[in-house]
């Protein structure tokens, strides 16, 4: 019975470590995505500000 409990404890430990690794990877992916979205937003805002005056000028 003790061997079985140690086996289960090992399985729980491995599962916990796998979950922690997964969550760490997800957090890194989320942060990268937010950084990418922020950069895209800044680029879009810059393009809008460059082209905004041209919107109201008729040739």
C-alpha distance matrix in Angstrom:
0.0 3.8 5.4 5.1 6.3 8.7 9.8 10.6 12.3 14.2 15.3 16.5 18.3 20.0 21.0 22.4 24.4 25.7 26.9 28.6 30.3 31.5 32.9 34.6 36.2 37.3 38.8 40.7 41.9 43.1 44.9 46.6 47.6 49.1 51.0 52.3 53.3 55.0 56.9 58.0 59.2 61.2 62.8 63.7 65.2 67.2 68.5 69.5 71.3 73.2 74.2 74.8 78.4 79.3 78.2 81.3 83.8 85.9 87.5
3.8 0.0 3.8 5.4 5.1 6.2 8.5 9.8 10.4 12.2 14.2 15.2 16.3 18.3 19.8 20.8 22.4 24.2 25.5 26.8 28.5 30.1 31.4 32.8 34.6 35.9 37.2 39.0 40.5 41.6 43.2 44.9 46.2 47.6 49.3 50.8 52.0 53.5 55.3 56.7 57.8 59.6 61.3 62.4 63.8 65.6 67.1 68.2 69.9 71.7 72.9 73.5 77.1 78.0 77.2 80.2 82.7 84.9 86.5
5.4 3.8 0.0 3.8 5.4 5.1 6.1 8.6 9.7 10.4 12.3 14.2 15.1 16.4 18.2 19.8 21.0 22.4 24.2 25.6 26.9 28.5 30.1 31.4 32.9 34.5 36.0 37.5 38.9 40.3 42.0 43.4 44.8 46.4 47.9 49.3 50.6 52.3 53.9 55.2 56.5 58.4 59.8 61.0 62.5 64.3 65.7 66.9 68.7 70.3 71.5 72.3 75.8 76.7 75.8 79.0 81.4 83.5 85.0
5.1 5.4 3.8 0.0 3.8 5.4 5.0 6.2 8.5 9.8 10.5 12.3 14.1 15.3 16.4 18.2 19.9 21.0 22.4 24.2 25.7 26.8 28.5 30.2 31.5 32.7 34.4 36.2 37.3 38.6 40.5 42.0 43.1 44.7 46.5 47.7 48.9 50.7 52.4 53.5 54.8 56.8 58.2 59.2 60.8 62.7 64.0 65.0 66.9 68.7 69.7 70.4 74.0 74.8 73.8 76.9 79.4 81.4 83.0
6.3 5.1 5.4 3.8 0.0 3.8 5.3 5.0 6.0 8.5 9.7 10.4 12.1 14.2 15.1 16.2 18.2 19.8 20.8 22.3 24.2 25.5 26.7 28.4 30.2 31.2 32.6 34.6 35.9 37.0 38.7 40.5 41.6 42.9 44.8 46.3 47.3 48.9 50.8 52.0 53.1 55.0 56.7 57.7 59.1 61.0 62.5 63.4 65.2 67.1 68.2 68.7 72.3 73.3 72.3 75.3 77.9 80.0 81.7
8.7 6.2 5.1 5.4 3.8 0.0 3.8 5.4 4.9 6.1 8.6 9.8 10.3 12.2 14.1 15.1 16.4 18.2 19.8 20.9 22.4 24.2 25.6 26.8 28.5 30.1 31.3 32.9 34.5 35.8 37.3 38.9 40.3 41.8 43.3 44.8 46.1 47.6 49.4 50.7 52.0 53.8 55.3 56.5 58.0 59.7 61.2 62.4 64.1 65.8 67.1 67.8 71.3 72.2 71.5 74.5 77.0 79.1 80.7
9.8 8.5 6.1 5.0 5.3 3.8 0.0 3.8 5.4 5.1 6.2 8.7 9.8 10.6 12.2 14.1 15.3 16.5 18.3 19.9 21.1 22.5 24.3 25.7 27.0 28.5 30.2 31.7 32.9 34.4 36.2 37.5 38.8 40.5 42.1 43.3 44.7 46.4 48.0 49.2 50.6 52.5 53.9 55.0 56.6 58.4 59.7 60.9 62.8 64.4 65.5 66.3 69.9 70.7 69.8 73.0 75.4 77.4 78.9
10.6 9.8 8.6 6.2 5.0 5.4 3.8 0.0 3.8 5.4 5.0 6.1 8.5 9.8 10.4 12.1 14.2 15.1 16.3 18.2 19.8 20.8 22.3 24.2 25.6 26.7 28.3 30.2 31.3 32.5 34.4 36.0 37.0 38.5 40.4 41.7 42.8 44.5 46.4 47.4 48.6 50.7 52.2 53.1 54.7 56.6 57.9 58.9 60.8 62.6 63.6 64.2 67.9 68.7 67.7 70.8 73.3 75.4 77.0
12.3 10.4 9.7 8.5 6.0 4.9 5.4 3.8 0.0 3.8 5.4 5.1 6.1 8.7 9.8 10.4 12.3 14.2 15.2 16.4 18.3 19.9 21.0 22.4 24.3 25.6 26.8 28.7 30.2 31.3 32.8 34.6 35.9 37.2 38.9 40.5 41.6 43.1 45.0 46.3 47.4 49.2 50.9 52.0 53.4 55.2 56.8 57.8 59.5 61.3 62.6 63.1 66.7 67.7 66.8 69.9 72.4 74.6 76.2
14.2 12.2 10.4 9.8 8.5 6.1 5.1 5.4 3.8 0.0 3.8 5.4 5.0 6.1 8.5 9.7 10.5 12.2 14.2 15.3 16.4 18.3 19.9 21.0 22.6 24.2 25.6 27.1 28.6 30.1 31.6 33.0 34.5 36.0 37.5 38.9 40.3 41.9 43.5 44.9 46.3 48.0 49.4 50.7 52.2 53.9 55.3 56.6 58.3 60.0 61.2 62.0 65.6 66.4 65.7 68.9 71.2 73.4 74.8
15.3 14.2 12.3 10.5 9.7 8.6 6.2 5.0 5.4 3.8 0.0 3.8 5.4 5.1 6.0 8.5 9.9 10.5 12.2 14.1 15.3 16.3 18.2 19.9 21.1 22.4 24.2 25.8 26.8 28.3 30.2 31.5 32.6 34.4 36.1 37.3 38.5 40.3 42.0 43.1 44.5 46.4 47.8 48.8 50.5 52.3 53.6 54.7 56.6 58.3 59.4 60.1 63.7 64.5 63.6 66.8 69.2 71.2 72.7
16.5 15.2 14.2 12.3 10.4 9.8 8.7 6.1 5.1 5.4 3.8 0.0 3.8 5.5 5.0 6.0 8.6 9.8 10.4 12.2 14.1 15.2 16.3 18.2 19.9 20.8 22.3 24.3 25.5 26.6 28.4 30.1 31.2 32.6 34.5 35.9 36.9 38.5 40.4 41.6 42.7 44.7 46.3 47.2 48.7 50.7 52.0 53.0 54.8 56.7 57.8 58.4 62.0 62.9 62.0 65.0 67.5 69.7 71.3
18.3 16.3 15.1 14.1 12.1 10.3 9.8 8.5 6.1 5.0 5.4 3.8 0.0 3.8 5.4 5.1 6.2 8.6 9.9 10.6 12.3 14.2 15.4 16.5 18.4 19.9 21.0 22.7 24.3 25.6 27.0 28.7 30.1 31.5 33.0 34.6 35.9 37.3 39.1 40.5 41.7 43.4 45.1 46.3 47.7 49.4 51.0 52.1 53.8 55.5 56.9 57.5 61.0 62.0 61.3 64.4 66.8 69.0 70.6
20.0 18.3 16.4 15.3 14.2 12.2 10.6 9.8 8.7 6.1 5.1 5.5 3.8 0.0 3.8 5.4 5.1 6.1 8.6 9.9 10.5 12.2 14.2 15.3 16.5 18.3 19.9 21.2 22.5 24.2 25.8 27.0 28.5 30.2 31.7 32.9 34.4 36.1 37.6 38.8 40.3 42.1 43.4 44.7 46.3 48.0 49.3 50.7 52.4 54.0 55.2 56.1 59.6 60.4 59.8 63.0 65.2 67.4 68.8
21.0 19.8 18.2 16.4 15.1 14.1 12.2 10.4 9.8 8.5 6.0 5.0 5.4 3.8 0.0 3.8 5.4 5.0 6.2 8.6 9.8 10.5 12.3 14.2 15.3 16.4 18.2 20.0 21.0 22.3 24.3 25.7 26.7 28.4 30.2 31.4 32.5 34.3 36.1 37.1 38.4 40.5 41.9 42.8 44.5 46.4 47.6 48.7 50.6 52.3 53.4 54.1 57.7 58.5 57.6 60.8 63.2 65.2 66.8
22.4 20.8 19.8 18.2 16.2 15.1 14.1 12.1 10.4 9.7 8.5 6.0 5.1 5.4 3.8 0.0 3.8 5.4 5.1 6.2 8.6 9.8 10.6 12.2 14.3 15.2 16.4 18.4 19.9 20.8 22.5 24.3 25.5 26.8 28.6 30.1 31.2 32.7 34.6 35.9 37.0 38.8 40.5 41.6 43.0 44.8 46.3 47.4 49.1 50.9 52.2 52.7 56.3 57.3 56.5 59.5 62.0 64.2 65.9
24.4 22.4 21.0 19.9 18.2 16.4 15.3 14.2 12.3 10.5 9.9 8.6 6.2 5.1 5.4 3.8 0.0 3.8 5.4 5.1 6.1 8.6 9.9 10.5 12.3 14.2 15.2 16.6 18.3 19.8 21.1 22.6 24.2 25.7 27.0 28.6 30.1 31.5 33.1 34.5 35.9 37.5 39.0 40.4 41.9 43.5 45.0 46.3 47.9 49.5 50.9 51.7 55.2 56.2 55.6 58.7 61.0 63.3 64.7
25.7 24.2 22.4 21.0 19.8 18.2 16.5 15.1 14.2 12.2 10.5 9.8 8.6 6.1 5.0 5.4 3.8 0.0 3.8 5.5 5.1 6.1 8.6 9.9 10.6 12.2 14.2 15.5 16.5 18.2 20.0 21.1 22.4 24.3 25.8 26.9 28.3 30.2 31.6 32.8 34.3 36.2 37.4 38.6 40.4 42.0 43.3 44.6 46.5 48.0 49.2 50.0 53.6 54.3 53.7 56.9 59.1 61.2 62.7
26.9 25.5 24.2 22.4 20.8 19.8 18.3 16.3 15.2 14.2 12.2 10.4 9.9 8.6 6.2 5.1 5.4 3.8 0.0 3.8 5.4 5.0 6.1 8.5 9.9 10.4 12.1 14.2 15.2 16.2 18.2 19.9 20.7 22.3 24.2 25.5 26.5 28.2 30.1 31.2 32.4 34.4 35.9 36.9 38.4 40.3 41.6 42.7 44.5 46.3 47.4 48.1 51.6 52.5 51.7 54.8 57.2 59.4 61.0
28.6 26.8 25.6 24.2 22.3 20.9 19.9 18.2 16.4 15.3 14.1 12.2 10.6 9.9 8.6 6.2 5.1 5.5 3.8 0.0 3.8 5.4 5.2 6.1 8.6 9.8 10.5 12.3 14.2 15.2 16.4 18.3 19.8 20.9 22.5 24.2 25.5 26.8 28.6 30.1 31.2 32.9 34.6 35.8 37.2 38.9 40.5 41.7 43.2 45.0 46.4 47.0 50.5 51.6 50.9 54.0 56.3 58.7 60.3
30.3 28.5 26.9 25.7 24.2 22.4 21.1 19.8 18.3 16.4 15.3 14.1 12.3 10.5 9.8 8.6 6.1 5.1 5.4 3.8 0.0 3.8 5.5 5.1 6.2 8.6 9.9 10.7 12.3 14.2 15.4 16.6 18.3 20.0 21.2 22.6 24.2 25.8 27.1 28.6 30.2 31.7 33.1 34.5 36.1 37.6 39.0 40.5 42.1 43.6 45.0 45.9 49.4 50.3 49.8 53.0 55.1 57.4 58.8
31.5 30.1 28.5 26.8 25.5 24.2 22.5 20.8 19.9 18.3 16.3 15.2 14.2 12.2 10.5 9.8 8.6 6.1 5.0 5.4 3.8 0.0 3.8 5.5 5.2 6.2 8.6 10.0 10.5 12.2 14.3 15.3 16.3 18.3 20.0 20.9 22.2 24.2 25.7 26.7 28.2 30.2 31.4 32.5 34.3 36.0 37.2 38.5 40.4 41.9 43.1 43.9 47.5 48.2 47.5 50.8 53.0 55.1 56.6
32.9 31.4 30.1 28.5 26.7 25.6 24.3 22.3 21.0 19.9 18.2 16.3 15.4 14.2 12.3 10.6 9.9 8.6 6.1 5.2 5.5 3.8 0.0 3.8 5.4 5.0 6.0 8.6 9.7 10.3 12.2 14.1 15.0 16.2 18.2 19.7 20.6 22.2 24.2 25.4 26.4 28.4 30.0 31.0 32.4 34.3 35.8 36.8 38.5 40.4 41.6 42.2 45.7 46.7 46.0 49.0 51.4 53.7 55.3
34.6 32.8 31.4 30.2 28.4 26.8 25.7 24.2 22.4 21.0 19.9 18.2 16.5 15.3 14.2 12.2 10.5 9.9 8.5 6.1 5.1 5.5 3.8 0.0 3.8 5.4 5.1 6.3 8.7 9.9 10.6 12.4 14.2 15.4 16.6 18.4 19.9 21.1 22.7 24.3 25.6 27.1 28.7 30.2 31.5 33.0 34.7 36.0 37.5 39.1 40.7 41.4 44.9 45.9 45.5 48.5 50.8 53.2 54.7
36.2 34.6 32.9 31.5 30.2 28.5 27.0 25.6 24.3 22.6 21.1 19.9 18.4 16.5 15.3 14.3 12.3 10.6 9.9 8.6 6.2 5.2 5.4 3.8 0.0 3.8 5.4 5.1 6.2 8.6 9.9 10.5 12.2 14.2 15.4 16.4 18.2 19.9 21.1 22.4 24.2 25.8 27.0 28.4 30.1 31.6 32.9 34.4 36.1 37.5 38.9 39.9 43.4 44.1 43.7 46.9 49.0 51.3 52.6
37.3 35.9 34.5 32.7 31.2 30.1 28.5 26.7 25.6 24.2 22.4 20.8 19.9 18.3 16.4 15.2 14.2 12.2 10.4 9.8 8.6 6.2 5.0 5.4 3.8 0.0 3.8 5.4 5.0 6.1 8.5 9.8 10.3 12.2 14.1 15.1 16.2 18.1 19.8 20.8 22.1 24.2 25.5 26.5 28.2 30.0 31.2 32.4 34.3 35.9 37.1 37.8 41.4 42.2 41.5 44.7 47.0 49.2 50.7
38.8 37.2 36.0 34.4 32.6 31.3 30.2 28.3 26.8 25.6 24.2 22.3 21.0 19.9 18.2 16.4 15.2 14.2 12.1 10.5 9.9 8.6 6.0 5.1 5.4 3.8 0.0 3.8 5.4 5.0 6.1 8.6 9.8 10.5 12.3 14.1 15.1 16.3 18.3 19.8 20.8 22.5 24.3 25.5 26.7 28.5 30.2 31.2 32.8 34.6 36.0 36.6 40.1 41.2 40.6 43.6 46.0 48.4 50.0
40.7 39.0 37.5 36.2 34.6 32.9 31.7 30.2 28.7 27.1 25.8 24.3 22.7 21.2 20.0 18.4 16.6 15.5 14.2 12.3 10.7 10.0 8.6 6.3 5.1 5.4 3.8 0.0 3.8 5.4 5.1 6.1 8.5 9.9 10.5 12.2 14.1 15.3 16.5 18.3 19.8 21.1 22.6 24.2 25.6 27.0 28.6 30.1 31.6 33.0 34.6 35.6 39.0 39.9 39.7 42.8 44.9 47.3 48.7
41.9 40.5 38.9 37.3 35.9 34.5 32.9 31.3 30.2 28.6 26.8 25.5 24.3 22.5 21.0 19.9 18.3 16.5 15.2 14.2 12.3 10.5 9.7 8.7 6.2 5.0 5.4 3.8 0.0 3.8 5.5 5.1 6.1 8.6 9.8 10.4 12.1 14.1 15.3 16.3 18.1 19.9 21.0 22.3 24.1 25.6 26.8 28.3 30.1 31.5 32.7 33.8 37.3 38.0 37.5 40.8 42.9 45.1 46.4
43.1 41.6 40.3 38.6 37.0 35.8 34.4 32.5 31.3 30.1 28.3 26.6 25.6 24.2 22.3 20.8 19.8 18.2 16.2 15.2 14.2 12.2 10.3 9.9 8.6 6.1 5.0 5.4 3.8 0.0 3.8 5.4 5.0 6.1 8.6 9.8 10.4 12.1 14.2 15.1 16.2 18.2 19.8 20.8 22.2 24.1 25.5 26.6 28.3 30.1 31.3 32.0 35.5 36.5 35.8 38.9 41.2 43.5 45.1
44.9 43.2 42.0 40.5 38.7 37.3 36.2 34.4 32.8 31.6 30.2 28.4 27.0 25.8 24.3 22.5 21.1 20.0 18.2 16.4 15.4 14.3 12.2 10.6 9.9 8.5 6.1 5.1 5.5 3.8 0.0 3.8 5.4 5.1 6.2 8.6 9.8 10.5 12.3 14.2 15.2 16.5 18.3 19.8 20.9 22.5 24.3 25.6 26.9 28.6 30.2 30.9 34.3 35.5 35.1 38.1 40.3 42.9 44.4
46.6 44.9 43.4 42.0 40.5 38.9 37.5 36.0 34.6 33.0 31.5 30.1 28.7 27.0 25.7 24.3 22.6 21.1 19.9 18.3 16.6 15.3 14.1 12.4 10.5 9.8 8.6 6.1 5.1 5.4 3.8 0.0 3.8 5.5 5.1 6.1 8.6 9.8 10.6 12.3 14.1 15.4 16.5 18.3 19.9 21.1 22.6 24.2 25.8 27.1 28.6 29.7 33.1 33.9 33.8 37.0 38.9 41.3 42.6
47.6 46.2 44.8 43.1 41.6 40.3 38.8 37.0 35.9 34.5 32.6 31.2 30.1 28.5 26.7 25.5 24.2 22.4 20.7 19.8 18.3 16.3 15.0 14.2 12.2 10.3 9.8 8.5 6.1 5.0 5.4 3.8 0.0 3.8 5.4 5.0 6.0 8.5 9.8 10.4 12.1 14.2 15.2 16.3 18.1 19.8 20.9 22.2 24.2 25.6 26.8 27.7 31.3 32.0 31.5 34.7 36.8 39.1 40.5
49.1 47.6 46.4 44.7 42.9 41.8 40.5 38.5 37.2 36.0 34.4 32.6 31.5 30.2 28.4 26.8 25.7 24.3 22.3 20.9 20.0 18.3 16.2 15.4 14.2 12.2 10.5 9.9 8.6 6.1 5.1 5.5 3.8 0.0 3.8 5.4 5.0 6.0 8.5 9.7 10.3 12.2 14.1 15.1 16.2 18.2 19.8 20.8 22.3 24.2 25.6 26.1 29.6 30.7 30.2 33.2 35.5 38.0 39.7
51.0 49.3 47.9 46.5 44.8 43.3 42.1 40.4 38.9 37.5 36.1 34.5 33.0 31.7 30.2 28.6 27.0 25.8 24.2 22.5 21.2 20.0 18.2 16.6 15.4 14.1 12.3 10.5 9.8 8.6 6.2 5.1 5.4 3.8 0.0 3.8 5.5 5.1 6.2 8.6 9.8 10.6 12.3 14.2 15.3 16.5 18.4 19.9 21.1 22.6 24.4 25.3 28.6 29.7 29.7 32.7 34.7 37.3 38.7
52.3 50.8 49.3 47.7 46.3 44.8 43.3 41.7 40.5 38.9 37.3 35.9 34.6 32.9 31.4 30.1 28.6 26.9 25.5 24.2 22.6 20.9 19.7 18.4 16.4 15.1 14.1 12.2 10.4 9.8 8.6 6.1 5.0 5.4 3.8 0.0 3.8 5.4 5.1 6.2 8.6 9.9 10.6 12.3 14.2 15.3 16.5 18.3 20.0 21.1 22.6 23.8 27.2 27.9 27.8 31.0 32.9 35.2 36.5
53.3 52.0 50.6 48.9 47.3 46.1 44.7 42.8 41.6 40.3 38.5 36.9 35.9 34.4 32.5 31.2 30.1 28.3 26.5 25.5 24.2 22.2 20.6 19.9 18.2 16.2 15.1 14.1 12.1 10.4 9.8 8.6 6.0 5.0 5.5 3.8 0.0 3.8 5.4 5.0 6.1 8.6 9.8 10.4 12.1 14.1 15.2 16.3 18.2 19.9 21.0 21.7 25.3 26.1 25.6 28.8 30.9 33.3 34.9
55.0 53.5 52.3 50.7 48.9 47.6 46.4 44.5 43.1 41.9 40.3 38.5 37.3 36.1 34.3 32.7 31.5 30.2 28.2 26.8 25.8 24.2 22.2 21.1 19.9 18.1 16.3 15.3 14.1 12.1 10.5 9.8 8.5 6.0 5.1 5.4 3.8 0.0 3.8 5.4 5.0 6.2 8.6 9.8 10.5 12.2 14.2 15.2 16.5 18.4 20.0 20.5 23.9 25.2 24.9 27.9 30.0 32.7 34.4
56.9 55.3 53.9 52.4 50.8 49.4 48.0 46.4 45.0 43.5 42.0 40.4 39.1 37.6 36.1 34.6 33.1 31.6 30.1 28.6 27.1 25.7 24.2 22.7 21.1 19.8 18.3 16.5 15.3 14.2 12.3 10.6 9.8 8.5 6.2 5.1 5.4 3.8 0.0 3.8 5.4 5.1 6.2 8.6 9.8 10.5 12.3 14.2 15.4 16.6 18.4 19.6 22.7 23.8 24.0 27.1 28.8 31.4 32.7
58.0 56.7 55.2 53.5 52.0 50.7 49.2 47.4 46.3 44.9 43.1 41.6 40.5 38.8 37.1 35.9 34.5 32.8 31.2 30.1 28.6 26.7 25.4 24.3 22.4 20.8 19.8 18.3 16.3 15.1 14.2 12.3 10.4 9.7 8.6 6.2 5.0 5.4 3.8 0.0 3.8 5.4 5.1 6.1 8.5 9.8 10.5 12.2 14.2 15.3 16.4 17.7 21.1 21.7 21.6 24.9 26.7 29.1 30.4
59.2 57.8 56.5 54.8 53.1 52.0 50.6 48.6 47.4 46.3 44.5 42.7 41.7 40.3 38.4 37.0 35.9 34.3 32.4 31.2 30.2 28.2 26.4 25.6 24.2 22.1 20.8 19.8 18.1 16.2 15.2 14.1 12.1 10.3 9.8 8.6 6.1 5.0 5.4 3.8 0.0 3.8 5.4 5.1 6.1 8.5 9.9 10.4 12.2 14.2 15.3 15.8 19.3 20.4 20.0 23.0 25.2 27.8 29.5
61.2 59.6 58.4 56.8 55.0 53.8 52.5 50.7 49.2 48.0 46.4 44.7 43.4 42.1 40.5 38.8 37.5 36.2 34.4 32.9 31.7 30.2 28.4 27.1 25.8 24.2 22.5 21.1 19.9 18.2 16.5 15.4 14.2 12.2 10.6 9.9 8.6 6.2 5.1 5.4 3.8 0.0 3.8 5.5 5.1 6.1 8.6 9.8 10.5 12.3 14.3 15.0 18.1 19.5 19.7 22.5 24.4 27.3 28.8
62.8 61.3 59.8 58.2 56.7 55.3 53.9 52.2 50.9 49.4 47.8 46.3 45.1 43.4 41.9 40.5 39.0 37.4 35.9 34.6 33.1 31.4 30.0 28.7 27.0 25.5 24.3 22.6 21.0 19.8 18.3 16.5 15.2 14.1 12.3 10.6 9.8 8.6 6.2 5.1 5.4 3.8 0.0 3.8 5.4 5.1 6.2 8.6 9.9 10.6 12.3 13.9 17.0 17.7 18.2 21.4 22.8 25.4 26.6
63.7 62.4 61.0 59.2 57.7 56.5 55.0 53.1 52.0 50.7 48.8 47.2 46.3 44.7 42.8 41.6 40.4 38.6 36.9 35.8 34.5 32.5 31.0 30.2 28.4 26.5 25.5 24.2 22.3 20.8 19.8 18.3 16.3 15.1 14.2 12.3 10.4 9.8 8.6 6.1 5.1 5.5 3.8 0.0 3.8 5.4 5.1 6.1 8.6 9.9 10.6 11.6 15.1 15.8 15.6 18.8 20.7 23.1 24.6
65.2 63.8 62.5 60.8 59.1 58.0 56.6 54.7 53.4 52.2 50.5 48.7 47.7 46.3 44.5 43.0 41.9 40.4 38.4 37.2 36.1 34.3 32.4 31.5 30.1 28.2 26.7 25.6 24.1 22.2 20.9 19.9 18.1 16.2 15.3 14.2 12.1 10.5 9.8 8.5 6.1 5.1 5.4 3.8 0.0 3.8 5.4 5.1 6.2 8.6 10.0 10.1 13.4 14.9 14.8 17.6 19.6 22.5 24.4
67.2 65.6 64.3 62.7 61.0 59.7 58.4 56.6 55.2 53.9 52.3 50.7 49.4 48.0 46.4 44.8 43.5 42.0 40.3 38.9 37.6 36.0 34.3 33.0 31.6 30.0 28.5 27.0 25.6 24.1 22.5 21.1 19.8 18.2 16.5 15.3 14.1 12.2 10.5 9.8 8.5 6.1 5.1 5.4 3.8 0.0 3.8 5.4 5.2 6.2 8.7 9.9 12.5 13.8 14.7 17.5 18.8 21.8 23.2
68.5 67.1 65.7 64.0 62.5 61.2 59.7 57.9 56.8 55.3 53.6 52.0 51.0 49.3 47.6 46.3 45.0 43.3 41.6 40.5 39.0 37.2 35.8 34.7 32.9 31.2 30.2 28.6 26.8 25.5 24.3 22.6 20.9 19.8 18.4 16.5 15.2 14.2 12.3 10.5 9.9 8.6 6.2 5.1 5.4 3.8 0.0 3.8 5.5 5.1 6.1 8.3 11.2 11.5 12.3 15.5 16.7 19.3 20.5
69.5 68.2 66.9 65.0 63.4 62.4 60.9 58.9 57.8 56.6 54.7 53.0 52.1 50.7 48.7 47.4 46.3 44.6 42.7 41.7 40.5 38.5 36.8 36.0 34.4 32.4 31.2 30.1 28.3 26.6 25.6 24.2 22.2 20.8 19.9 18.3 16.3 15.2 14.2 12.2 10.4 9.8 8.6 6.1 5.1 5.4 3.8 0.0 3.8 5.4 5.2 5.5 9.1 10.0 9.9 12.9 14.8 17.5 19.3
71.3 69.9 68.7 66.9 65.2 64.1 62.8 60.8 59.5 58.3 56.6 54.8 53.8 52.4 50.6 49.1 47.9 46.5 44.5 43.2 42.1 40.4 38.5 37.5 36.1 34.3 32.8 31.6 30.1 28.3 26.9 25.8 24.2 22.3 21.1 20.0 18.2 16.5 15.4 14.2 12.2 10.5 9.9 8.6 6.2 5.2 5.5 3.8 0.0 3.8 5.6 5.2 7.6 9.7 10.5 12.7 14.3 17.6 19.4
73.2 71.7 70.3 68.7 67.1 65.8 64.4 62.6 61.3 60.0 58.3 56.7 55.5 54.0 52.3 50.9 49.5 48.0 46.3 45.0 43.6 41.9 40.4 39.1 37.5 35.9 34.6 33.0 31.5 30.1 28.6 27.1 25.6 24.2 22.6 21.1 19.9 18.4 16.6 15.3 14.2 12.3 10.6 9.9 8.6 6.2 5.1 5.4 3.8 0.0 3.8 5.8 7.2 8.2 10.1 12.6 13.2 16.2 17.4
74.2 72.9 71.5 69.7 68.2 67.1 65.5 63.6 62.6 61.2 59.4 57.8 56.9 55.2 53.4 52.2 50.9 49.2 47.4 46.4 45.0 43.1 41.6 40.7 38.9 37.1 36.0 34.6 32.7 31.3 30.2 28.6 26.8 25.6 24.4 22.6 21.0 20.0 18.4 16.4 15.3 14.3 12.3 10.6 10.0 8.7 6.1 5.2 5.6 3.8 0.0 3.8 5.7 5.4 6.7 9.8 10.6 13.2 14.6
74.8 73.5 72.3 70.4 68.7 67.8 66.3 64.2 63.1 62.0 60.1 58.4 57.5 56.1 54.1 52.7 51.7 50.0 48.1 47.0 45.9 43.9 42.2 41.4 39.9 37.8 36.6 35.6 33.8 32.0 30.9 29.7 27.7 26.1 25.3 23.8 21.7 20.5 19.6 17.7 15.8 15.0 13.9 11.6 10.1 9.9 8.3 5.5 5.2 5.8 3.8 0.0 3.8 5.4 5.3 7.6 9.6 12.7 14.9
78.4 77.1 75.8 74.0 72.3 71.3 69.9 67.9 66.7 65.6 63.7 62.0 61.0 59.6 57.7 56.3 55.2 53.6 51.6 50.5 49.4 47.5 45.7 44.9 43.4 41.4 40.1 39.0 37.3 35.5 34.3 33.1 31.3 29.6 28.6 27.2 25.3 23.9 22.7 21.1 19.3 18.1 17.0 15.1 13.4 12.5 11.2 9.1 7.6 7.2 5.7 3.8 0.0 3.8 5.4 6.0 6.9 10.5 12.7
79.3 78.0 76.7 74.8 73.3 72.2 70.7 68.7 67.7 66.4 64.5 62.9 62.0 60.4 58.5 57.3 56.2 54.3 52.5 51.6 50.3 48.2 46.7 45.9 44.1 42.2 41.2 39.9 38.0 36.5 35.5 33.9 32.0 30.7 29.7 27.9 26.1 25.2 23.8 21.7 20.4 19.5 17.7 15.8 14.9 13.8 11.5 10.0 9.7 8.2 5.4 5.4 3.8 0.0 3.8 5.5 5.2 8.1 9.7
78.2 77.2 75.8 73.8 72.3 71.5 69.8 67.7 66.8 65.7 63.6 62.0 61.3 59.8 57.6 56.5 55.6 53.7 51.7 50.9 49.8 47.5 46.0 45.5 43.7 41.5 40.6 39.7 37.5 35.8 35.1 33.8 31.5 30.2 29.7 27.8 25.6 24.9 24.0 21.6 20.0 19.7 18.2 15.6 14.8 14.7 12.3 9.9 10.5 10.1 6.7 5.3 5.4 3.8 0.0 3.8 5.8 7.9 10.6
81.3 80.2 79.0 76.9 75.3 74.5 73.0 70.8 69.9 68.9 66.8 65.0 64.4 63.0 60.8 59.5 58.7 56.9 54.8 54.0 53.0 50.8 49.0 48.5 46.9 44.7 43.6 42.8 40.8 38.9 38.1 37.0 34.7 33.2 32.7 31.0 28.8 27.9 27.1 24.9 23.0 22.5 21.4 18.8 17.6 17.5 15.5 12.9 12.7 12.6 9.8 7.6 6.0 5.5 3.8 0.0 3.8 6.4 9.7
83.8 82.7 81.4 79.4 77.9 77.0 75.4 73.3 72.4 71.2 69.2 67.5 66.8 65.2 63.2 62.0 61.0 59.1 57.2 56.3 55.1 53.0 51.4 50.8 49.0 47.0 46.0 44.9 42.9 41.2 40.3 38.9 36.8 35.5 34.7 32.9 30.9 30.0 28.8 26.7 25.2 24.4 22.8 20.7 19.6 18.8 16.7 14.8 14.3 13.2 10.6 9.6 6.9 5.2 5.8 3.8 0.0 3.8 6.5
85.9 84.9 83.5 81.4 80.0 79.1 77.4 75.4 74.6 73.4 71.2 69.7 69.0 67.4 65.2 64.2 63.3 61.2 59.4 58.7 57.4 55.1 53.7 53.2 51.3 49.2 48.4 47.3 45.1 43.5 42.9 41.3 39.1 38.0 37.3 35.2 33.3 32.7 31.4 29.1 27.8 27.3 25.4 23.1 22.5 21.8 19.3 17.5 17.6 16.2 13.2 12.7 10.5 8.1 7.9 6.4 3.8 0.0 3.8
87.5 86.5 85.0 83.0 81.7 80.7 78.9 77.0 76.2 74.8 72.7 71.3 70.6 68.8 66.8 65.9 64.7 62.7 61.0 60.3 58.8 56.6 55.3 54.7 52.6 50.7 50.0 48.7 46.4 45.1 44.4 42.6 40.5 39.7 38.7 36.5 34.9 34.4 32.7 30.4 29.5 28.8 26.6 24.6 24.4 23.2 20.5 19.3 19.4 17.4 14.6 14.9 12.7 9.7 10.6 9.7 6.5 3.8 0.0
